[in-house]
Amino acid sequence: MSSSLFCFYAIFAFICKASFSLPGNVSDHQALLSFKANMIGDSLRSWNESTHFCNWVGISCGRKHQRVVTIHLKSSNLQGSLSPAIGNLSFLRELWLNNNTLSGIIPKEMGRLRRLSMLVLESNVFSGEIPKNLSHCVSLTYFYLGKNNLTGTFPLEFRSLSKLEYLGVFRNHLMGEIPAYIGNFSSLKVLSFGENNLKGKIPTSFGSLQILFKLLVYTNYLTSTIPISIFNLSSLEDFDVQETKLEGYLPTNLGSTLPNLKYFHIGYNLLRGRLPISMSNATALWLFDVRHNDFYGGVPSFNGLKRLQFLSLYDNLLGNGKSTDLDFMSSLLNSTATLGTLYLAYCNFGGVLPRFIANFSNLEDLQLHENVIGGYLPSEIHLLVNLQCLSLSENQLGGTIPSSWGSLQQLIGLYLEGNKLFGEIPISLGNLSILSELFLQFNELQGSIPISFENFKYLLALDLSRNKFQGNFPKLIFTSLVYLDLSHNHFTGPLPVEIGGFKNLLSLNLSNNMFLGTLPSTIGALSSLIELNISHNLFHGFILPSFSSLKSLEILDLSCNNLTGKIPEFLGELQYLKRLNLSFNHLEGEIPTEGIFKHKAEVELWDFDSADNCGSHCVHLQEEEKAAFNVGCNDRAHA
């Protein structure tokens, strides 16, 4: 053979080897095409024959054999299902499909992926059970299936996955118990079973997970106590067992045995006893949340918690209603540079608000409602320039609302209801231009509604009921308002036509005032109204035809006025109307027979509240009481 012919054959052999795929490449290519065929998404447009599959978006191949080792398509707007052919990618090490909209079951064929070390399918809509065959993926270190619709139990077969470091199946519908064998996964760093339907106990074996730094089993149906061994995991940084019905006590040395603790969530349980006196030793703590438990006996010092950002003692009987109950707040002064949230409501705290509260310059949310705190509202609170929510309702606070609070430019919610406040609303409150909710009901406030309230462009809810306000209804237009209650005051005068500008109102209560005149036709423009109560006033005239536009009404109370004319037929055409009170007016004529006026079982048509002196009886029409139709104190109205 000549040298030229030999070179030809050598070149031909090289070309053939380069041009024809090896069986493994063919298998991977076909698997990816099947993968694509089951999905839609912009990221898959590059998956075509014009380029080698190793160059497709989201695909990485090994250098030596050109086999697929990684599929990385997280947050790619993928829809569809996962093809069983995924199990043919025998060299696959990482599969990242999180934050898409993939559905269907997780194919059991994935159990053939013996090299798979990272499986991340979180934040999709996968359903069905977790395939038991995944127990063959013994190289797994990352296993995240959270935020799906998976059901069934966590497989017992998974005891073979001893290399797991990160295990997350949160926000699914898993049942059964948390397997105790997980306590043998000595490499485990993160464990999250939160938001499932799991029952039973937290396994005591978890106390053997010596490098675990996240233990999250919140929002389940767990019972019994927290294993004492858990509190000896010195590596633990994040502990979340809230909403799990756990019982028992916290160890007094908890703050010392968990020196790296940053997040401590145990709220909404049945835990009791005293809070650990050692908490000040957990100097890395950022969040301490023990809300809705049965802790008692005072609050320990938090003097060492210089990084604390969030403290919630909400709904525990920690106070005695005494003047010293809030003394612990001085120990928080070391946290003033970081503390942003302080929930101290429903704790039976007495005493007065300390003036040094103004030192907490980073506070965004301060809630002390439902206590027995007395004294006055500290004017120094105006220095909390980052405050977004201030709730001091249902206490025994007196005095006036400080005008200096008008400088709280970031305030979104102000809740002062149920106190003993008096005087007028300071005009400066109108400077709270991004205020969303203002609740001042059940006080002894007086005067008129400040004209400065016209600055409330984002106000959603305003409740000034049960005070001593007077004057006319303000000619202001709150286009964003959905809830307005001015009841039980001394407001007078007619309703302005501007009330029709409250386009988004869902509930309007003007009852128990001295409003007079005829009802403005512009009320008909409040087409979103669900509840309208203008009872116990001095309105006269007809029920206006424009009321027929209130198609969403469920409750309508016009009782105890001086309305005249006939009961309009259109009231029977308001299909959502459930409660109607027209009593104690001067209406006449026949009672309509359609809609709510039909005698239906358990339909309440006439609601007389004896406490409001408008009547002392309530007619509940039963199926057998069709003759007992009563409109109450109207003129010649008859069925």
C-alpha positions as CSV (number, residue, x, y, z in Angstrom):
1,M,0.0,0.0,0.0
2,S,1.4,3.4,-0.9
3,S,1.9,6.0,1.7
4,S,-0.6,8.3,0.0
5,L,-3.3,5.6,0.2
6,F,-2.5,4.9,3.8
7,C,-2.9,8.5,4.6
8,F,-6.3,8.5,2.9
9,Y,-7.6,5.6,5.0
10,A,-6.3,7.2,8.2
11,I,-8.0,10.5,7.4
12,F,-11.2,8.7,6.5
13,A,-11.2,6.8,9.8
14,F,-10.7,10.0,11.8
15,I,-13.6,11.7,10.0
16,C,-15.8,8.7,10.6
17,K,-14.9,8.7,14.3
18,A,-15.7,12.4,14.6
19,S,-18.8,12.3,12.5
20,F,-20.7,9.4,14.1
21,S,-21.8,9.7,17.7
22,L,-20.9,7.1,20.3
23,P,-23.9,5.2,21.8
24,G,-23.7,7.3,25.0
25,N,-23.9,10.5,23.0
26,V,-26.9,9.2,21.1
27,S,-28.6,8.2,24.3
28,D,-28.1,11.7,25.9
29,H,-29.2,13.4,22.7
30,Q,-32.4,11.4,22.5
31,A,-33.1,11.9,26.2
32,L,-32.8,15.7,25.8
33,L,-35.1,15.7,22.9
34,S,-37.7,13.8,24.9
35,F,-37.1,16.3,27.7
36,K,-37.8,19.2,25.3
37,A,-40.8,17.5,23.8
38,N,-42.6,17.5,27.2
39,M,-42.0,21.2,27.9
40,I,-42.4,24.6,26.5
41,G,-40.1,27.6,27.3
42,D,-38.0,30.2,25.6
43,S,-34.8,28.6,27.0
44,L,-35.4,25.5,24.9
45,R,-35.5,27.3,21.5
46,S,-31.7,26.8,21.1
47,W,-32.2,23.0,21.5
48,N,-32.0,22.1,17.8
49,E,-29.8,20.2,15.4
50,S,-27.9,23.3,14.3
51,T,-25.6,23.0,17.3
52,H,-24.3,20.1,19.4
53,F,-26.4,19.4,22.4
54,C,-23.5,20.2,24.7
55,N,-23.8,23.8,23.5
56,W,-27.6,24.1,24.2
57,V,-28.7,26.6,26.8
58,G,-28.6,25.1,30.3
59,I,-26.6,22.1,29.3
60,S,-23.0,21.3,30.5
61,C,-21.1,18.2,29.3
62,G,-18.0,16.5,30.6
63,R,-14.8,17.2,28.6
64,K,-13.7,13.7,28.1
65,H,-16.8,11.8,27.0
66,Q,-19.1,14.7,25.9
67,R,-21.9,13.4,28.2
68,V,-24.4,15.6,29.9
69,V,-23.4,16.3,33.5
70,T,-25.5,19.3,34.4
71,I,-28.9,20.7,33.4
72,H,-29.3,24.1,34.8
73,L,-32.7,25.7,33.8
74,K,-33.9,27.3,37.0
75,S,-36.2,30.3,36.6
76,S,-36.6,29.6,32.9
77,N,-40.4,29.9,32.6
78,L,-40.7,26.2,31.7
79,Q,-44.1,24.6,31.6
80,G,-44.9,20.9,31.1
81,S,-43.8,17.7,32.7
82,L,-40.5,15.9,33.3
83,S,-39.9,13.1,30.7
84,P,-39.1,9.6,32.0
85,A,-36.2,9.7,29.5
86,I,-34.3,11.9,32.1
87,G,-33.3,8.6,33.6
88,N,-31.2,7.8,30.5
89,L,-28.7,10.7,31.3
90,S,-26.5,8.3,33.2
91,F,-23.7,10.8,33.7
92,L,-25.9,13.5,35.1
93,R,-24.7,15.0,38.3
94,E,-26.8,18.1,38.7
95,L,-30.4,18.9,37.8
96,W,-31.6,22.4,38.5
97,L,-35.2,23.0,37.5
98,N,-36.4,25.1,40.4
99,N,-38.7,28.2,40.0
100,N,-40.6,27.0,37.0
101,T,-44.2,25.7,36.4
102,L,-43.5,22.0,35.8
103,S,-46.2,19.6,36.8
104,G,-47.1,15.9,36.7
105,I,-45.2,13.3,38.7
106,I,-41.5,13.0,39.3
107,P,-40.4,10.0,37.0
108,K,-39.3,6.9,38.9
109,E,-36.7,6.4,36.1
110,M,-34.6,9.1,37.8
111,G,-33.6,6.3,40.2
112,R,-31.1,5.2,37.5
113,L,-29.1,8.4,37.9
114,R,-26.4,6.9,40.2
115,R,-24.1,9.8,39.7
116,L,-26.7,12.5,40.6
117,S,-25.5,14.6,43.5
118,M,-27.8,17.7,43.2
119,L,-31.5,17.4,42.6
120,V,-33.3,20.7,42.8
121,L,-37.0,20.7,41.7
122,E,-38.3,23.3,44.2
123,S,-41.0,25.8,43.4
124,N,-42.9,23.9,40.7
125,V,-46.2,22.1,40.8
126,F,-45.1,18.5,40.8
127,S,-47.7,16.1,42.3
128,G,-47.9,12.5,43.4
129,E,-45.5,10.7,45.7
130,I,-41.8,11.1,46.0
131,P,-40.4,8.1,44.0
132,K,-38.9,5.4,46.2
133,N,-36.5,4.6,43.4
134,L,-34.6,7.8,44.2
135,S,-33.1,5.8,47.0
136,H,-30.7,4.4,44.4
137,C,-29.2,7.9,43.8
138,V,-26.7,7.3,46.6
139,S,-24.5,10.2,45.6
140,L,-27.1,12.8,46.4
141,T,-26.0,15.7,48.6
142,Y,-28.6,18.3,47.6
143,F,-32.2,17.2,47.6
144,Y,-34.7,20.0,47.3
145,L,-38.3,19.3,46.4
146,G,-39.9,22.1,48.4
147,K,-42.9,24.2,47.2
148,N,-44.7,21.6,45.2
149,N,-47.9,19.5,45.6
150,L,-46.2,16.2,46.6
151,T,-48.2,13.8,48.7
152,G,-47.6,10.5,50.5
153,T,-44.9,9.8,53.0
154,F,-41.2,10.5,53.0
155,P,-39.9,7.1,51.8
156,L,-38.3,4.8,54.4
157,E,-36.0,3.6,51.5
158,F,-34.2,6.9,51.6
159,R,-32.1,5.7,54.5
160,S,-29.6,4.9,51.8
161,L,-29.0,8.6,51.1
162,S,-26.4,8.9,53.8
163,K,-24.4,11.6,51.9
164,L,-27.2,14.2,52.1
165,E,-26.1,17.6,53.2
166,Y,-29.2,19.6,52.3
167,L,-32.7,18.1,52.5
168,G,-35.7,20.2,51.8
169,V,-39.3,19.0,51.2
170,F,-41.1,22.0,52.7
171,R,-44.5,23.3,51.5
172,N,-45.9,20.1,50.2
173,H,-48.7,17.8,51.4
174,L,-46.6,15.0,52.9
175,M,-48.1,12.9,55.7
176,G,-46.9,10.3,58.2
177,E,-44.0,10.9,60.5
178,I,-40.5,12.4,60.1
179,P,-38.2,9.3,59.7
180,A,-35.9,8.8,62.6
181,Y,-33.2,7.4,60.3
182,I,-32.4,10.9,59.2
183,G,-30.5,11.3,62.4
184,N,-27.9,9.0,61.0
185,F,-27.1,11.4,58.1
186,S,-23.9,12.8,59.8
187,S,-23.2,15.2,56.9
188,L,-26.6,16.9,57.1
189,K,-26.4,20.7,57.4
190,V,-29.9,21.8,56.4
191,L,-33.2,19.9,57.1
192,S,-36.5,21.4,56.2
193,F,-39.9,19.6,56.5
194,G,-41.9,22.8,57.1
195,E,-45.5,23.3,55.9
196,N,-46.6,19.7,55.4
197,N,-49.2,17.4,57.2
198,L,-46.7,15.5,59.2
199,K,-47.6,14.1,62.6
200,G,-45.7,12.4,65.5
201,K,-42.6,13.6,67.3
202,I,-39.4,15.3,66.4
203,P,-37.0,12.3,66.4
204,T,-34.6,12.3,69.3
205,S,-32.0,11.0,66.8
206,F,-31.8,14.5,65.4
207,G,-29.6,15.4,68.4
208,S,-26.8,13.4,66.6
209,L,-26.7,15.8,63.7
210,Q,-23.6,17.6,64.9
211,I,-23.0,19.9,62.0
212,L,-26.7,20.8,61.4
213,F,-27.2,24.6,61.2
214,K,-30.9,24.7,60.0
215,L,-33.7,22.6,61.5
216,L,-37.1,23.7,60.0
217,V,-40.2,21.6,60.8
218,Y,-42.7,24.5,61.2
219,T,-46.4,24.3,60.4
220,N,-47.1,20.6,60.9
221,Y,-49.1,18.5,63.4
222,L,-46.2,17.5,65.6
223,T,-46.8,16.6,69.3
224,S,-44.9,15.9,72.5
225,T,-41.9,18.0,73.5
226,I,-38.8,19.2,71.7
227,P,-36.1,16.6,72.4
228,I,-33.6,18.0,74.9
229,S,-30.7,16.7,72.7
230,I,-31.7,19.3,70.0
231,F,-30.6,22.1,72.4
232,N,-27.1,20.7,72.5
233,L,-26.5,21.2,68.8
234,S,-24.0,24.0,69.1
235,S,-23.8,24.5,65.3
236,L,-27.5,25.3,65.1
237,E,-28.2,28.7,63.6
238,D,-31.9,28.5,62.5
239,F,-34.5,26.7,64.5
240,D,-38.1,26.9,63.4
241,V,-40.9,24.7,65.0
242,Q,-43.7,27.3,64.9
243,E,-47.3,26.1,64.4
244,T,-46.6,22.5,65.4
245,K,-48.5,22.0,68.7
246,L,-45.4,21.2,70.7
247,E,-45.5,21.2,74.5
248,G,-43.1,21.4,77.3
249,Y,-40.5,23.8,78.7
250,L,-37.4,25.5,77.3
251,P,-34.1,24.6,79.1
252,T,-32.8,27.5,81.3
253,N,-29.3,27.2,79.7
254,L,-30.6,27.4,76.1
255,G,-28.8,30.6,75.3
256,S,-25.5,29.0,76.4
257,T,-25.8,25.7,74.6
258,L,-26.8,27.3,71.3
259,P,-24.1,30.0,71.0
260,N,-24.5,30.3,67.2
261,L,-28.3,30.7,67.2
262,K,-29.5,33.4,64.8
263,Y,-33.2,32.6,64.3
264,F,-35.4,31.1,67.0
265,H,-39.0,30.5,65.9
266,I,-41.2,28.6,68.4
267,G,-44.5,30.6,68.1
268,Y,-48.0,29.2,67.9
269,N,-47.3,26.2,70.1
270,L,-48.3,25.0,73.6
271,L,-44.9,25.7,75.3
272,R,-45.0,27.0,78.8
273,G,-42.9,28.0,81.7
274,R,-40.4,30.9,82.0
275,L,-38.3,32.2,79.2
276,P,-34.6,31.1,79.6
277,I,-32.6,33.5,81.7
278,S,-29.6,32.6,79.6
279,M,-30.9,34.1,76.3
280,S,-28.6,37.1,76.7
281,N,-25.7,34.6,76.0
282,A,-26.9,33.9,72.5
283,T,-25.1,36.9,71.3
284,A,-25.5,36.0,67.5
285,L,-29.3,36.1,67.8
286,W,-31.1,38.1,65.1
287,L,-34.7,36.9,65.7
288,F,-36.5,35.7,68.8
289,D,-40.1,34.7,68.2
290,V,-42.1,33.0,71.0
291,R,-45.6,34.4,70.2
292,H,-48.8,32.6,71.1
293,N,-47.5,30.2,73.8
294,D,-48.1,30.0,77.5
295,F,-44.9,31.5,78.9
296,Y,-45.2,33.5,82.1
297,G,-43.2,35.0,84.9
298,G,-41.6,38.1,83.3
299,V,-39.1,38.8,80.6
300,P,-35.4,38.1,81.1
301,S,-32.6,40.5,80.2
302,F,-31.6,40.7,76.5
303,N,-28.6,42.8,77.4
304,G,-26.1,40.8,75.3
305,L,-28.2,40.6,72.1
306,K,-26.5,43.5,70.2
307,R,-27.5,42.0,66.8
308,L,-31.2,41.5,67.6
309,Q,-33.5,42.7,64.8
310,F,-36.8,41.0,65.6
311,L,-38.4,40.3,69.0
312,S,-41.9,38.9,69.4
313,L,-43.3,38.0,72.8
314,Y,-46.8,38.5,71.5
315,D,-49.7,36.7,73.4
316,N,-47.9,35.3,76.4
317,L,-48.8,36.1,80.0
318,L,-45.4,37.6,80.8
319,G,-46.7,40.7,82.6
320,N,-48.5,41.1,85.9
321,G,-50.1,44.4,85.1
322,K,-47.6,46.1,87.3
323,S,-45.5,49.2,86.8
324,T,-42.2,47.2,86.5
325,D,-43.4,44.9,83.7
326,L,-41.6,46.9,80.9
327,D,-38.3,47.3,82.8
328,F,-36.8,44.6,80.6
329,M,-36.9,47.1,77.7
330,S,-33.9,48.9,79.1
331,S,-31.8,45.7,78.3
332,L,-32.7,46.2,74.7
333,L,-30.8,49.5,74.5
334,N,-27.8,47.6,73.3
335,S,-29.8,46.6,70.3
336,T,-30.9,50.0,69.2
337,A,-28.7,50.0,66.1
338,T,-30.4,46.8,64.8
339,L,-33.8,46.3,66.3
340,G,-36.5,46.8,63.7
341,T,-39.5,44.9,65.0
342,L,-40.9,44.8,68.5
343,Y,-44.1,42.7,69.1
344,L,-45.1,43.0,72.8
345,A,-48.9,42.8,72.4
346,Y,-51.3,40.6,74.5
347,C,-48.8,40.2,77.3
348,N,-50.6,41.8,80.2
349,F,-47.8,44.4,80.5
350,G,-48.5,47.3,82.9
351,G,-46.5,50.4,83.6
352,V,-45.9,53.3,81.2
353,L,-44.1,53.6,77.9
354,P,-40.5,54.5,78.7
355,R,-39.3,57.7,77.1
356,F,-36.1,56.0,76.1
357,I,-38.1,54.2,73.5
358,A,-37.1,57.1,71.2
359,N,-33.6,55.6,71.2
360,F,-34.7,52.7,69.1
361,S,-34.0,54.7,66.0
362,N,-34.3,51.7,63.5
363,L,-37.7,50.5,64.7
364,E,-40.1,50.0,61.8
365,D,-42.9,48.0,63.6
366,L,-43.9,48.7,67.3
367,Q,-46.9,46.8,68.6
368,L,-47.9,47.0,72.3
369,H,-51.7,46.6,71.9
370,E,-54.0,44.7,74.3
371,N,-52.0,45.4,77.5
372,V,-52.8,47.5,80.5
373,I,-50.2,50.3,79.8
374,G,-51.2,53.6,81.3
375,G,-49.8,57.1,81.3
376,Y,-49.6,59.3,78.2
377,L,-48.4,58.9,74.6
378,P,-44.7,59.8,74.6
379,S,-44.1,62.7,72.2
380,E,-40.6,61.4,71.8
381,I,-41.9,58.7,69.5
382,H,-41.7,61.2,66.7
383,L,-37.9,60.5,66.7
384,L,-38.6,57.0,65.4
385,V,-38.4,58.3,61.8
386,N,-38.3,54.8,60.3
387,L,-41.5,53.7,62.0
388,Q,-44.1,52.1,59.6
389,C,-46.5,50.6,62.1
390,L,-47.5,51.9,65.6
391,S,-50.1,49.9,67.5
392,L,-50.9,51.0,71.1
393,S,-54.6,50.1,71.0
394,E,-56.6,48.6,73.9
395,N,-54.6,50.0,76.7
396,Q,-55.3,52.6,79.4
397,L,-53.5,55.4,77.7
398,G,-54.7,58.9,78.3
399,G,-54.0,62.5,77.2
400,T,-53.9,63.8,73.7
401,I,-52.3,62.7,70.5
402,P,-48.9,64.5,70.3
403,S,-48.8,66.9,67.4
404,S,-45.1,66.0,67.0
405,W,-46.2,62.6,65.6
406,G,-46.9,64.3,62.3
407,S,-43.2,64.0,61.5
408,L,-43.5,60.1,61.2
409,Q,-43.3,60.3,57.5
410,Q,-42.9,56.6,57.0
411,L,-45.9,55.6,59.0
412,I,-48.4,53.3,57.2
413,G,-50.6,52.1,60.1
414,L,-51.6,54.0,63.3
415,Y,-53.7,52.1,65.8
416,L,-54.8,53.9,69.0
417,E,-58.3,52.6,69.5
418,G,-59.7,51.5,72.8
419,N,-57.8,54.0,75.1
420,K,-58.8,57.1,77.0
421,L,-57.5,59.7,74.6
422,F,-59.2,63.1,74.5
423,G,-58.8,66.4,72.7
424,E,-58.7,67.0,69.0
425,I,-56.8,65.2,66.3
426,P,-53.7,67.3,65.6
427,I,-53.7,68.9,62.2
428,S,-50.2,67.7,61.8
429,L,-51.4,64.1,61.4
430,G,-52.3,65.1,57.9
431,N,-48.6,65.1,57.1
432,L,-48.5,61.3,57.3
433,S,-48.9,61.3,53.6
434,I,-48.5,57.5,53.0
435,L,-50.8,56.5,55.9
436,S,-52.9,53.4,54.9
437,E,-54.8,52.7,58.1
438,L,-55.9,55.0,61.0
439,F,-57.9,53.5,63.9
440,L,-59.0,55.9,66.7
441,Q,-62.3,54.4,67.7
442,F,-63.4,53.9,71.3
443,N,-61.7,57.0,72.8
444,E,-63.0,60.4,74.0
445,L,-61.7,62.4,71.1
446,Q,-63.6,65.5,69.9
447,G,-63.6,68.3,67.4
448,S,-63.9,67.9,63.7
449,I,-62.1,65.9,61.1
450,P,-59.0,67.9,60.1
451,I,-59.0,69.3,56.6
452,S,-55.4,68.2,56.4
453,F,-56.7,64.6,56.0
454,E,-57.0,65.5,52.3
455,N,-53.3,64.6,52.1
456,F,-54.1,60.9,52.8
457,K,-53.8,59.7,49.2
458,Y,-53.3,56.1,50.1
459,L,-55.7,55.7,53.0
460,L,-57.5,52.4,53.0
461,A,-59.3,52.3,56.4
462,L,-60.4,55.1,58.7
463,D,-62.3,54.3,61.9
464,L,-63.3,57.3,64.2
465,S,-66.3,55.6,65.7
466,R,-67.4,55.8,69.4
467,N,-65.9,59.2,70.1
468,K,-67.3,62.7,70.5
469,F,-66.5,64.1,67.1
470,Q,-68.8,66.8,65.7
471,G,-69.3,69.0,62.7
472,N,-70.2,68.2,59.2
473,F,-69.1,65.3,57.0
474,P,-65.8,66.5,55.5
475,K,-65.9,67.5,51.8
476,L,-62.9,65.3,51.1
477,I,-62.5,62.6,48.5
478,F,-60.6,59.5,49.6
479,T,-60.5,57.6,46.3
480,S,-58.5,54.7,47.8
481,L,-60.6,54.3,50.9
482,V,-62.3,50.9,51.4
483,Y,-63.5,51.1,55.0
484,L,-65.0,54.2,56.7
485,D,-66.7,54.1,60.1
486,L,-67.8,57.4,61.7
487,S,-70.6,55.8,63.8
488,H,-71.5,56.8,67.3
489,N,-70.4,60.4,67.2
490,H,-72.1,63.8,67.1
491,F,-71.7,64.6,63.4
492,T,-74.4,66.8,61.9
493,G,-75.5,68.3,58.6
494,P,-76.2,66.7,55.2
495,L,-74.0,64.3,53.4
496,P,-72.1,66.1,50.7
497,V,-72.4,65.0,47.1
498,E,-68.6,64.4,47.2
499,I,-69.3,61.1,49.0
500,G,-69.8,59.6,45.6
501,G,-66.1,60.0,45.0
502,F,-65.2,57.3,47.5
503,K,-65.2,54.9,44.5
504,N,-63.5,51.9,46.3
505,L,-65.5,51.8,49.5
506,L,-66.6,48.4,50.6
507,S,-68.0,49.4,54.0
508,L,-69.6,52.7,55.1
509,N,-71.0,53.1,58.6
510,L,-72.4,56.5,59.5
511,S,-74.9,55.3,62.1
512,N,-75.8,56.9,65.4
513,N,-75.0,60.5,64.5
514,M,-77.2,63.5,63.7
515,F,-76.8,63.6,59.9
516,L,-79.9,65.1,58.3
517,G,-81.3,66.1,54.9
518,T,-82.0,63.9,52.0
519,L,-79.6,61.2,50.9
520,P,-77.4,62.3,48.0
521,S,-78.0,60.4,44.8
522,T,-74.2,60.1,44.4
523,I,-74.3,57.3,46.9
524,G,-75.3,55.2,44.0
525,A,-71.8,55.7,42.6
526,L,-70.4,53.5,45.4
527,S,-70.8,50.4,43.3
528,S,-68.3,48.3,45.3
529,L,-70.2,48.8,48.6
530,I,-70.9,45.6,50.6
531,E,-72.1,47.1,53.8
532,L,-74.0,50.4,54.2
533,N,-75.3,51.5,57.6
534,I,-76.8,55.0,58.0
535,S,-79.3,54.1,60.7
536,H,-80.1,56.3,63.8
537,N,-79.8,59.6,62.0
538,L,-82.3,62.3,60.8
539,F,-82.4,61.6,57.1
540,H,-85.6,62.2,55.3
541,G,-87.0,61.8,51.8
542,F,-87.2,58.7,49.6
543,I,-84.9,55.7,49.2
544,L,-83.3,56.9,46.0
545,P,-83.4,55.0,42.7
546,S,-79.6,55.4,42.5
547,F,-79.4,52.8,45.3
548,S,-80.2,50.2,42.6
549,S,-76.6,50.6,41.4
550,L,-75.3,49.1,44.7
551,K,-75.2,45.7,43.1
552,S,-72.6,44.3,45.6
553,L,-74.6,45.1,48.8
554,E,-74.9,42.4,51.4
555,I,-76.0,44.5,54.4
556,L,-78.2,47.6,54.2
557,D,-79.4,49.4,57.3
558,L,-81.5,52.5,56.9
559,S,-83.5,52.1,60.1
560,C,-84.3,54.9,62.6
561,N,-84.6,57.8,60.2
562,N,-87.5,59.8,58.8
563,L,-87.5,58.1,55.3
564,T,-90.8,58.2,53.4
565,G,-92.4,56.8,50.3
566,K,-92.6,53.2,49.2
567,I,-90.1,50.4,49.7
568,P,-88.5,50.2,46.2
569,E,-88.9,47.0,44.2
570,F,-85.3,47.2,43.1
571,L,-84.2,46.2,46.6
572,G,-85.4,42.7,45.8
573,E,-83.2,42.7,42.8
574,L,-80.0,43.1,44.8
575,Q,-78.9,39.5,44.5
576,Y,-76.3,39.5,47.3
577,L,-78.4,41.3,49.9
578,K,-78.5,39.2,53.1
579,R,-79.6,41.7,55.8
580,L,-82.0,44.5,55.3
581,N,-83.3,46.9,58.0
582,L,-85.8,49.5,57.1
583,S,-87.6,49.7,60.4
584,F,-88.6,52.9,62.3
585,N,-89.1,55.1,59.3
586,H,-92.3,56.3,57.6
587,L,-92.3,54.0,54.7
588,E,-95.7,52.9,53.2
589,G,-97.2,50.8,50.5
590,E,-96.8,47.1,49.7
591,I,-93.7,45.1,50.6
592,P,-92.0,43.8,47.5
593,T,-92.1,40.0,47.1
594,E,-88.8,39.3,45.2
595,G,-85.2,38.7,46.3
596,I,-84.6,39.1,50.0
597,F,-88.3,39.8,50.6
598,K,-89.1,36.2,49.9
599,H,-89.6,34.1,53.0
600,K,-86.5,31.9,53.1
601,A,-85.4,29.8,56.1
602,E,-82.9,31.5,58.3
603,V,-82.9,34.8,56.4
604,E,-82.6,37.7,58.7
605,L,-84.4,40.7,57.3
606,W,-84.9,43.0,60.2
607,D,-82.2,43.4,62.7
608,F,-83.1,45.5,65.8
609,D,-80.3,46.0,68.2
610,S,-81.8,46.7,71.6
611,A,-78.6,48.3,72.8
612,D,-79.2,51.1,70.2
613,N,-82.8,51.8,71.3
614,C,-84.2,51.3,67.9
615,G,-86.2,48.2,68.8
616,S,-86.1,45.3,71.2
617,H,-86.8,42.4,68.9
618,C,-85.3,40.7,65.9
619,V,-87.5,38.9,63.4
620,H,-85.8,35.8,61.9
621,L,-88.1,34.5,59.2
622,Q,-88.4,30.7,59.5
623,E,-89.9,28.5,56.8
624,E,-93.1,28.0,58.9
625,E,-93.4,31.8,59.8
626,K,-94.4,33.2,56.4
627,A,-97.2,35.2,58.0
628,A,-94.8,36.9,60.4
629,F,-93.4,39.5,58.1
630,N,-92.7,42.7,60.1
631,V,-91.3,45.9,58.9
632,G,-91.5,47.6,62.3
633,C,-92.7,51.1,62.9
634,N,-93.5,52.1,59.3
635,D,-96.8,53.6,58.0
636,R,-99.3,51.2,56.5
637,A,-96.7,48.9,55.1
638,H,-98.2,45.5,54.5
639,A,-97.3,42.2,52.9
